[in-house]
């Protein structure tokens, strides 16, 4: 009778050890997924910041150049601002759903990798 109890105790210890290992593995996999997502988002944010920095500096240059051509520097700034307003309007009304869908798909793909 005592041998059956010790056999059951060994089996129970092995099952508990397996469960702890499985939980640890799930934790490590979750950490890997989260760190991959954060790294991907950080890289994209850095690229977007650099892109918009260049875009803003270029916009100032174009605005000053247009202002010089038109005789008043503020004309160039209004033209560039109008261009950005038009682009923002187009993105908000026509491209918003497409951009949202692409961002959602990107996040889902990163989570499921």
Backbone as a chain_set.jsonl record, in Angstrom:
{"seq": "XXXXXXXXXXXXXXXXXXXXXXXXXXXXXXXXXXXXXXXXXXXXXXXXXXXXXXXXXXXXXXXXXXXXXXXXXXXXXXXXXXXXXXXXXXXXXXXXXXXXXXXXXXXXXXXXX", "coords": {"N": [[0.813, -1.187, 0.0], [1.962, 1.175, 0.767], [3.784, 1.57, -1.257], [2.194, 2.203, -3.461], [1.245, 4.699, -2.696], [3.621, 6.207, -2.593], [4.317, 6.039, -5.272], [2.197, 7.45, -6.435], [2.649, 9.94, -5.252], [5.103, 10.633, -6.4], [4.303, 10.808, -9.061], [2.479, 12.91, -8.858], [4.215, 14.981, -8.034], [5.793, 15.17, -10.337], [3.837, 16.021, -12.17], [3.15, 18.513, -11.09], [5.609, 19.822, -11.364], [5.81, 19.796, -14.165], [3.618, 21.44, -14.799], [4.463, 23.878, -13.665], [6.7, 24.375, -15.258], [5.466, 24.598, -17.763], [3.921, 26.911, -17.353], [5.956, 28.775, -16.925], [7.16, 28.697, -19.443], [5.072, 29.754, -21.01], [5.02, 32.345, -19.953], [7.553, 33.265, -20.768], [7.264, 33.142, -23.549], [5.226, 35.041, -23.893], [6.568, 37.331, -23.012], [8.512, 37.481, -25.012], [6.901, 37.964, -27.291], [5.732, 40.448, -26.586], [8.015, 42.067, -26.289], [8.971, 41.987, -28.915], [6.88, 43.282, -30.278], [6.969, 45.818, -29.07], [9.555, 46.623, -29.815], [9.25, 46.727, -32.595], [7.298, 48.724, -32.825], [8.707, 50.869, -31.678], [10.801, 51.189, -33.515], [9.358, 51.929, -35.777], [8.213, 54.318, -34.87], [10.514, 55.874, -34.515], [11.355, 56.047, -37.198], [9.182, 57.447, -38.284], [9.326, 59.852, -36.853], [11.797, 60.859, -37.764], [11.173, 61.085, -40.489], [9.094, 63.023, -40.43], [10.46, 65.157, -39.328], [12.294, 65.782, -41.359], [10.394, 66.377, -43.31], [9.162, 68.666, -42.23], [11.292, 70.498, -42.135], [11.876, 70.613, -44.842], [9.428, 71.657, -45.703], [9.445, 74.207, -44.587], [11.556, 75.288, -46.022], [10.466, 75.189, -48.652], [8.284, 76.876, -48.284], [9.559, 79.312, -47.697], [10.909, 79.667, -50.117], [8.752, 79.811, -51.97], [7.563, 82.105, -50.934], [9.539, 83.969, -51.476], [9.455, 83.943, -54.264], [6.894, 84.961, -54.673], [6.962, 87.424, -53.487], [6.169, 88.089, -50.884], [6.895, 86.665, -47.808], [5.034, 85.356, -46.172], [3.049, 84.494, -47.902], [4.029, 82.143, -49.046], [4.086, 80.471, -46.801], [1.345, 80.268, -46.228], [0.469, 78.953, -48.544], [1.818, 76.472, -48.358], [0.731, 75.592, -45.918], [-1.953, 75.38, -46.69], [-1.725, 73.29, -48.53], [-1.023, 71.182, -46.793], [-3.324, 71.142, -45.218], [-5.203, 70.335, -47.122], [-4.188, 67.769, -47.735], [-4.518, 66.56, -45.194], [-7.29, 66.68, -44.953], [-8.082, 64.978, -47.047], [-6.931, 62.575, -46.132], [-8.343, 62.229, -43.718], [-11.048, 61.905, -44.458], [-11.099, 60.053, -46.615], [-9.011, 58.156, -46.505], [-8.875, 57.221, -43.912], [-10.144, 54.851, -42.901], [-8.756, 52.889, -44.327], [-6.129, 53.252, -43.385], [-6.522, 52.696, -40.677], [-7.282, 50.004, -40.84], [-4.926, 48.857, -41.864], [-3.097, 49.345, -39.772], [-4.312, 47.887, -37.709], [-4.139, 45.306, -38.827], [-1.351, 45.027, -38.96], [-0.666, 45.054, -36.203], [-2.066, 42.764, -35.302], [-0.828, 40.751, -36.836], [1.766, 40.926, -35.785], [1.299, 40.141, -33.143], [0.449, 37.516, -33.523], [2.658, 36.239, -34.585]], "CA": [[0.0, 0.0, 0.0], [2.834, 2.332, 0.848], [4.422, 1.735, -2.558], [1.244, 2.902, -4.326], [1.209, 6.09, -2.248], [4.847, 6.868, -3.04], [4.228, 6.143, -6.727], [1.264, 8.538, -6.7], [3.321, 11.18, -4.839], [6.101, 10.935, -7.435], [3.551, 11.236, -10.24], [1.945, 14.236, -8.545], [5.347, 15.912, -8.077], [6.156, 15.365, -11.749], [2.769, 16.812, -12.792], [3.304, 19.888, -10.6], [6.811, 20.347, -12.01], [5.455, 20.035, -15.564], [2.74, 22.616, -14.849], [5.293, 25.058, -13.418], [7.515, 24.585, -16.457], [4.583, 25.085, -18.831], [3.582, 28.305, -17.037], [7.167, 29.561, -17.173], [7.304, 28.785, -20.893], [4.071, 30.716, -21.483], [5.49, 33.678, -19.568], [8.674, 33.643, -21.64], [6.725, 33.405, -24.889], [4.519, 36.323, -23.84], [7.591, 38.379, -22.947], [9.109, 37.558, -26.342], [5.946, 38.635, -28.189], [5.592, 41.846, -26.189], [9.249, 42.788, -26.615], [9.006, 42.127, -30.368], [5.918, 44.318, -30.66], [7.493, 47.114, -28.621], [10.702, 46.965, -30.666], [8.731, 47.096, -33.906], [6.643, 50.033, -32.696], [9.746, 51.876, -31.435], [11.509, 51.431, -34.779], [8.462, 52.692, -36.655], [8.097, 55.675, -34.331], [11.759, 56.577, -34.848], [11.328, 56.352, -38.631], [8.167, 58.485, -38.513], [9.853, 61.119, -36.321], [12.808, 61.349, -38.707], [10.486, 61.485, -41.713], [8.383, 64.287, -40.232], [11.453, 66.217, -39.138], [12.72, 66.165, -42.713], [9.253, 66.997, -43.993], [8.954, 70.019, -41.705], [12.39, 71.352, -42.592], [11.632, 70.815, -46.274], [8.268, 72.538, -45.852], [9.885, 75.578, -44.298], [12.341, 75.724, -47.185], [9.558, 75.443, -49.779], [7.496, 78.071, -47.957], [10.413, 80.492, -47.883], [11.177, 79.801, -51.547], [7.531, 80.338, -52.597], [7.399, 83.488, -50.483], [10.493, 84.795, -52.225], [8.943, 84.066, -55.633], [5.659, 85.754, -54.687], [7.216, 88.77, -52.984], [5.889, 88.159, -49.436], [7.218, 85.338, -47.277], [3.866, 84.698, -45.586], [2.299, 83.822, -48.977], [4.561, 80.784, -49.152], [3.643, 79.679, -45.651], [-0.08, 79.967, -46.408], [0.327, 77.943, -49.6], [2.25, 75.181, -47.796], [-0.278, 75.202, -44.925], [-3.129, 74.938, -47.44], [-1.43, 71.968, -49.066], [-1.141, 70.208, -45.703], [-4.735, 71.064, -44.859], [-5.842, 69.516, -48.149], [-3.754, 66.376, -47.504], [-5.175, 66.098, -43.979], [-8.714, 66.505, -45.274], [-8.187, 63.752, -47.85], [-6.645, 61.424, -45.271], [-9.381, 62.048, -42.715], [-12.323, 61.445, -45.005], [-11.033, 58.956, -47.568], [-7.998, 57.144, -46.215], [-8.884, 56.891, -42.491], [-10.483, 53.441, -42.706], [-7.668, 52.083, -44.869], [-5.001, 53.352, -42.461], [-6.907, 51.964, -39.467], [-7.246, 48.578, -41.173], [-3.521, 48.435, -41.995], [-2.487, 49.338, -38.44], [-4.871, 46.73, -37.008], [-3.557, 44.09, -39.409], [0.042, 44.976, -38.535], [-0.605, 44.637, -34.802], [-2.522, 41.379, -35.189], [0.235, 39.9, -37.377], [2.878, 40.919, -34.835], [0.897, 39.352, -31.987], [0.306, 36.118, -33.876], [3.925, 35.681, -35.088]], "C": [[0.866, 1.264, 0.0], [3.522, 2.603, -0.482], [3.494, 2.467, -3.523], [1.183, 4.387, -3.965], [2.462, 6.815, -2.722], [4.863, 7.023, -4.563], [3.32, 7.299, -7.123], [1.903, 9.885, -6.342], [4.36, 11.6, -5.872], [5.407, 11.455, -8.69], [2.984, 12.635, -10.04], [3.048, 15.288, -8.577], [5.771, 16.211, -9.508], [5.121, 16.238, -12.46], [2.87, 18.273, -12.358], [4.522, 20.547, -11.243], [6.546, 20.672, -13.48], [4.587, 21.28, -15.698], [3.541, 23.897, -14.625], [6.155, 25.389, -14.638], [6.682, 25.139, -17.603], [4.199, 26.539, -18.596], [4.774, 29.213, -17.301], [7.399, 29.753, -18.677], [6.309, 29.778, -21.482], [4.471, 32.147, -21.144], [6.602, 34.155, -20.502], [8.214, 33.927, -23.06], [5.994, 34.74, -24.937], [5.51, 37.485, -23.805], [8.249, 38.568, -24.31], [8.186, 38.292, -27.31], [5.863, 40.122, -27.875], [6.841, 42.634, -26.54], [9.393, 42.971, -28.121], [8.081, 43.222, -30.858], [6.439, 45.697, -30.277], [8.677, 47.551, -29.477], [10.244, 47.411, -32.047], [8.085, 48.479, -33.865], [7.682, 51.13, -32.502], [10.507, 52.205, -32.721], [10.642, 52.247, -35.735], [8.303, 54.133, -36.179], [9.347, 56.479, -34.661], [11.783, 56.963, -36.325], [10.337, 57.472, -38.931], [8.671, 59.84, -38.014], [10.899, 61.692, -37.269], [12.165, 61.827, -40.006], [9.818, 62.848, -41.54], [9.33, 65.447, -39.928], [11.959, 66.715, -40.488], [11.612, 66.864, -43.477], [9.038, 68.429, -43.519], [10.056, 70.972, -42.167], [12.247, 71.641, -44.086], [10.465, 71.764, -46.523], [8.63, 73.99, -45.581], [10.69, 76.124, -45.467], [11.465, 76.047, -48.379], [8.739, 76.701, -49.523], [8.317, 79.337, -48.147], [10.697, 80.737, -49.364], [9.947, 80.36, -52.277], [7.288, 81.792, -52.195], [8.333, 84.438, -51.213], [10.014, 85.0, -53.658], [7.734, 84.997, -55.709], [5.833, 87.149, -54.093], [6.961, 88.93, -51.496], [6.099, 86.762, -48.861], [5.996, 84.634, -46.71], [2.98, 84.058, -46.642], [2.737, 82.358, -49.091], [4.102, 79.902, -48.003], [2.154, 79.339, -45.748], [-0.309, 78.905, -47.485], [0.708, 76.564, -49.078], [1.233, 74.693, -46.764], [-1.558, 74.723, -45.615], [-2.933, 73.557, -48.044], [-1.57, 70.9, -47.986], [-2.582, 70.062, -45.229], [-5.486, 70.18, -45.845], [-5.464, 68.038, -47.986], [-4.423, 65.788, -46.267], [-6.649, 65.828, -44.194], [-8.929, 65.211, -46.053], [-7.945, 62.521, -46.976], [-7.78, 61.171, -44.287], [-10.646, 61.438, -43.311], [-12.217, 60.223, -45.91], [-10.073, 57.834, -47.162], [-8.012, 56.654, -44.765], [-9.14, 55.404, -42.245], [-9.36, 52.538, -43.21], [-6.464, 52.092, -43.921], [-5.307, 52.569, -41.187], [-6.824, 50.461, -39.697], [-5.801, 48.075, -41.254], [-2.823, 48.378, -40.648], [-3.006, 48.146, -37.637], [-4.261, 45.434, -37.521], [-2.103, 43.936, -38.977], [0.157, 44.49, -37.089], [-1.018, 43.186, -34.617], [-1.456, 40.422, -35.711], [1.421, 39.808, -36.414], [2.537, 40.067, -33.604], [0.875, 37.87, -32.306], [1.592, 35.476, -34.402], [4.475, 34.636, -34.167]], "O": [[0.56, 2.261, -0.655], [3.813, 3.756, -0.8], [3.961, 3.274, -4.327], [1.081, 5.236, -4.851], [2.366, 7.942, -3.21], [5.364, 8.02, -5.083], [3.637, 8.048, -8.047], [1.712, 10.867, -7.06], [4.487, 12.784, -6.184], [5.861, 12.419, -9.308], [3.01, 13.454, -10.959], [2.835, 16.383, -9.097], [6.071, 17.354, -9.853], [5.484, 17.098, -13.262], [2.693, 19.174, -13.178], [4.462, 21.716, -11.627], [7.001, 21.699, -13.984], [4.792, 22.086, -16.605], [3.324, 24.892, -15.316], [6.312, 26.556, -14.997], [7.122, 26.032, -18.328], [4.153, 27.323, -19.544], [4.614, 30.306, -17.843], [7.785, 30.834, -19.122], [6.666, 30.561, -22.362], [4.285, 33.056, -21.952], [6.595, 35.296, -20.964], [8.715, 34.848, -23.706], [6.123, 35.487, -25.906], [5.318, 38.496, -24.481], [8.515, 39.699, -24.717], [8.639, 39.15, -28.067], [5.915, 40.958, -28.777], [6.743, 43.756, -27.039], [9.887, 44.006, -28.567], [8.44, 44.001, -31.741], [6.36, 46.637, -31.068], [8.787, 48.726, -29.826], [10.786, 48.364, -32.607], [8.296, 49.3, -34.757], [7.563, 52.205, -33.09], [10.819, 53.367, -32.981], [11.134, 53.145, -36.418], [8.263, 55.059, -36.989], [9.249, 57.645, -35.045], [12.184, 58.075, -36.671], [10.623, 58.35, -39.744], [8.468, 60.859, -38.674], [10.887, 62.891, -37.549], [12.562, 62.853, -40.559], [9.956, 63.724, -42.393], [9.023, 66.597, -40.244], [12.041, 67.92, -40.726], [11.858, 67.826, -44.204], [8.76, 69.312, -44.329], [9.783, 72.112, -42.543], [12.468, 72.765, -44.536], [10.506, 72.578, -47.446], [8.165, 74.893, -46.277], [10.527, 77.28, -45.858], [11.678, 77.055, -49.052], [8.523, 77.501, -50.433], [7.825, 80.323, -48.696], [10.721, 81.883, -49.813], [10.07, 81.268, -53.1], [6.86, 82.607, -53.012], [7.965, 85.57, -51.527], [10.147, 86.092, -54.21], [7.566, 85.73, -56.684], [4.924, 87.973, -54.193], [7.508, 89.853, -50.893], [5.544, 85.788, -49.37], [5.929, 83.406, -46.766], [2.217, 83.149, -46.315], [1.907, 81.457, -49.217], [3.769, 78.733, -48.198], [1.75, 78.235, -45.385], [-1.187, 78.055, -47.343], [-0.003, 75.591, -49.328], [0.904, 73.507, -46.737], [-2.178, 73.759, -45.165], [-3.859, 72.747, -48.07], [-2.158, 69.845, -48.22], [-3.007, 68.963, -44.875], [-6.315, 69.365, -45.441], [-6.322, 67.161, -48.086], [-4.852, 64.634, -46.289], [-7.192, 64.853, -43.674], [-9.844, 64.442, -45.756], [-8.678, 61.537, -47.072], [-8.144, 60.02, -44.047], [-11.243, 60.543, -42.713], [-13.154, 59.427, -45.971], [-10.33, 56.669, -47.464], [-7.241, 55.76, -44.417], [-8.428, 54.771, -41.466], [-9.049, 51.528, -42.579], [-5.852, 51.05, -43.685], [-4.444, 51.856, -40.675], [-6.345, 49.727, -38.833], [-5.493, 46.989, -40.764], [-2.039, 47.462, -40.398], [-2.231, 47.47, -36.961], [-3.906, 44.559, -36.732], [-1.669, 42.829, -38.661], [0.974, 43.622, -36.784], [-0.385, 42.454, -33.855], [-1.203, 39.388, -35.094], [2.009, 38.74, -36.248], [3.397, 39.354, -33.086], [1.24, 37.049, -31.465], [1.609, 34.269, -34.642], [5.531, 34.066, -34.439]]}, "num_chains": 1, "name": "protein.A"}
